[in-house]
Amino acid sequence: MGELGIDKILLILGAALLLFGAKRIPEIAGSFGKGIREFKKNMNEIGAPEPPQQLGPPRATDDSRVSEAPRPEPKRLI
């Protein structure tokens, strides 16, 4: 039931061809590719998420010193 075989893929492609026509499919695929590229670009600009902050007082390190690096300002998404 959950398998996507060759016969189902061909059926989906045939339905898309009937719905959109041969001239419109490359345009739709190009728009889809641009959207994915923009999404990946924006995800790379945001960067990796910071690890969750520790609740309570900070724990001492091996040499009994606690250093906190200054945090950058969060980027606005809008």
C-alpha positions in Angstrom: 0.0 0.0 0.0 2.8 2.4 0.9 5.1 1.4 -1.9 5.7 3.7 -4.8 6.5 1.5 -7.8 7.1 2.3 -11.4 3.5 1.8 -12.4 2.3 4.4 -9.8 5.0 6.9 -10.8 4.0 6.6 -14.5 0.3 7.0 -13.5 1.1 10.2 -11.6 3.2 11.6 -14.5 0.5 10.8 -17.0 -2.1 12.6 -14.8 0.2 15.6 -14.5 0.7 15.7 -18.3 -3.1 15.6 -18.8 -3.8 18.3 -16.2 -1.0 20.8 -17.1 0.0 20.0 -20.6 3.5 19.4 -22.0 4.5 23.1 -22.2 3.6 23.9 -18.6 5.4 21.0 -16.8 8.9 22.4 -17.3 7.8 25.8 -16.0 6.3 24.2 -12.9 9.4 22.1 -12.3 11.6 25.2 -12.7 9.5 27.1 -10.2 9.7 24.1 -7.8 13.5 24.0 -8.1 13.8 27.8 -7.5 11.7 27.4 -4.4 13.9 24.6 -3.0 17.0 26.7 -3.7 15.6 29.7 -1.9 14.6 27.5 1.0 18.1 26.0 1.3 19.7 29.4 0.9 17.6 30.9 3.7 18.3 27.9 6.0 22.0 28.4 5.5 21.7 32.1 6.3 20.0 31.3 9.6 22.7 28.9 10.6 22.7 26.0 12.9 20.4 26.3 15.9 21.9 27.0 19.3 21.9 24.2 21.9 19.2 24.6 24.5 20.1 26.9 27.4 20.8 25.3 30.8 18.3 26.1 33.5 19.7 27.1 36.9 23.2 28.4 37.7 26.0 27.5 35.3 28.2 24.6 36.2 31.9 25.0 36.9 34.3 23.6 34.3 37.3 21.4 35.0 39.4 24.4 36.0 36.6 26.0 38.1 36.2 28.9 35.7 33.0 29.7 33.9 33.3 31.9 30.8 30.4 33.1 28.7 31.0 34.2 25.2 28.9 37.2 24.0 25.9 36.0 22.0 25.1 37.5 18.6 21.7 39.2 18.2 19.1 36.9 16.8 18.2 37.5 13.1 14.7 38.8 12.3 12.8 36.6 10.0 10.4 39.3 8.9 
